[in-house]
Amino acid sequence: QVQLVESGGGSVQAGGSLRLSCASSGYSYLSYCMAWFRQAPGKQREGVAIIASGGSTRYADSVKGRFTISKDNAKNTLYLQMNSLKPEDTAMYYCAADRFRCMTWAPANYNYWGQGTQVTVSS
């Protein structure tokens, strides 16, 4: 069935950049809504960015202007370009997908999830 695998996380200093990838199988990005979530220790999971099957995007206020979500339909891969990273961006980042719901920040609305990739930003 649907499988999602994140990669690209790592440790960087404040002001640096990282690009996260989410490789998928079992479906096409043309039909699914894709999103990035993150969760830091002791905090609730929060939505970071969303991209609909038609290409429309939505960003959390905390990352707007710094992060960019995109996808390559030919490769069935989702990306999150993160620039001007801050220590508060430190978290486990997850790729999520859903066939029928989109443009929502509620984790429960996404049926498929990846394993997560750790991002650590030092000051």
Backbone torsions as a table, in degrees:
resi	resn	phi	psi	omega
1	GLN	NA	-154.2	-177.3
2	VAL	-71.8	130.9	177.5
3	GLN	-132.0	138.2	-179.7
4	LEU	-129.2	132.8	-179.7
5	VAL	-133.4	117.6	179.6
6	GLU	-88.9	155.2	175.3
7	SER	-158.6	169.0	176.2
8	GLY	102.9	-5.5	178.6
9	GLY	-69.9	167.9	-179.9
10	GLY	171.2	-168.0	-179.8
11	SER	-113.3	126.6	179.7
12	VAL	-137.8	163.6	176.2
13	GLN	-87.6	156.6	178.7
14	ALA	-52.6	136.5	-178.2
15	GLY	94.9	-11.4	-179.6
16	GLY	-82.0	-177.1	-177.6
17	SER	-132.5	154.0	174.9
18	LEU	-146.2	152.2	173.9
19	ARG	-124.4	118.3	178.6
20	LEU	-92.5	146.4	178.2
21	SER	-125.4	149.8	177.0
22	CYS	-134.6	103.4	178.7
23	ALA	-85.9	136.3	-176.8
24	SER	-125.3	160.5	176.3
25	SER	-149.9	157.1	177.6
26	GLY	90.9	-4.3	179.1
27	TYR	-162.7	174.9	179.3
28	SER	-113.9	138.9	176.9
29	TYR	-64.9	-14.2	177.9
30	LEU	-68.4	-22.5	-176.4
31	SER	-110.3	-14.3	-175.9
32	TYR	-111.7	152.3	170.8
33	CYS	-89.1	136.6	-178.7
34	MET	-121.2	148.8	-178.5
35	ALA	-151.2	157.4	172.5
36	TRP	-113.1	132.1	174.7
37	PHE	-121.6	163.4	175.1
38	ARG	-145.4	153.8	179.6
39	GLN	-145.9	124.4	176.9
40	ALA	-100.3	155.7	179.2
41	PRO	-55.0	131.5	179.0
42	GLY	79.2	3.2	-179.5
43	LYS	-123.3	158.5	178.1
44	GLN	-75.4	155.2	176.2
45	ARG	-67.0	133.3	-178.7
46	GLU	-127.0	145.6	177.8
47	GLY	-74.3	142.5	-178.9
48	VAL	-110.7	-50.3	-178.2
49	ALA	-157.5	150.8	-178.6
50	ILE	-134.7	143.0	173.4
51	ILE	-135.5	125.5	-178.8
52	ALA	-81.5	168.0	-179.8
53	SER	-59.6	-30.3	179.2
54	GLY	-83.6	-6.3	177.7
55	GLY	105.0	-8.1	178.3
56	SER	-64.4	143.8	-177.7
57	THR	-125.8	159.2	177.0
58	ARG	-147.3	139.3	-178.0
59	TYR	-127.4	149.4	172.2
60	ALA	-69.7	146.5	-178.9
61	ASP	-57.4	-33.0	-176.6
62	SER	-68.2	-19.0	-177.4
63	VAL	-119.1	-6.5	-177.9
64	LYS	-58.0	130.9	-178.9
65	GLY	91.6	-14.7	-179.2
66	ARG	-113.8	-35.4	-178.3
67	PHE	-107.4	149.2	176.8
68	THR	-135.6	125.1	177.3
69	ILE	-98.1	139.1	179.6
70	SER	-153.2	169.8	178.4
71	LYS	-147.5	151.9	176.4
72	ASP	-115.9	101.7	-176.2
73	ASN	-64.1	-33.2	180.0
74	ALA	-65.3	-33.1	-179.3
75	LYS	-98.3	-4.4	-176.2
76	ASN	52.7	46.5	-177.1
77	THR	-128.9	134.4	176.9
78	LEU	-102.4	144.7	-179.8
79	TYR	-128.4	155.1	171.5
80	LEU	-137.5	105.6	176.3
81	GLN	-85.8	121.1	-177.2
82	MET	-116.0	116.6	179.0
83	ASN	-116.6	163.5	179.3
84	SER	48.3	49.3	-176.5
85	LEU	-63.6	144.7	-179.8
86	LYS	-121.1	156.7	178.7
87	PRO	-55.0	-33.1	179.5
88	GLU	-70.4	-7.0	174.9
89	ASP	-82.2	-8.7	-179.8
90	THR	-60.6	123.3	-177.6
91	ALA	-179.1	171.4	169.4
92	MET	-87.6	126.1	-178.5
93	TYR	-102.9	132.9	-176.9
94	TYR	-120.9	142.1	172.8
95	CYS	-94.6	137.3	-179.4
96	ALA	-136.8	154.7	-179.6
97	ALA	-146.7	153.4	175.8
98	ASP	-152.3	146.0	-177.2
99	ARG	-82.8	-32.8	-171.8
100	PHE	-116.0	-20.3	-178.7
101	ARG	-111.6	150.4	178.9
102	CYS	-160.2	168.3	179.3
103	MET	55.2	37.3	177.1
104	THR	-127.0	142.0	179.9
105	TRP	-91.0	-2.1	-178.1
106	ALA	-79.6	117.4	-179.9
107	PRO	-56.2	-33.4	-177.3
108	ALA	-64.6	-16.8	-179.3
109	ASN	-83.2	-6.0	179.3
110	TYR	-106.7	123.8	-174.2
111	ASN	-85.3	-23.5	-175.5
112	TYR	-122.0	137.0	-176.4
113	TRP	-137.0	149.6	174.3
114	GLY	-90.6	-178.4	-177.2
115	GLN	-80.0	-21.9	-179.5
116	GLY	99.2	152.2	175.4
117	THR	-138.6	134.0	-173.7
118	GLN	-82.1	134.2	174.7
119	VAL	-122.0	124.4	179.7
120	THR	-125.7	125.0	-179.1
121	VAL	-118.1	119.9	-179.0
122	SER	-98.7	152.1	-179.8
123	SER	-92.4	NA	NA
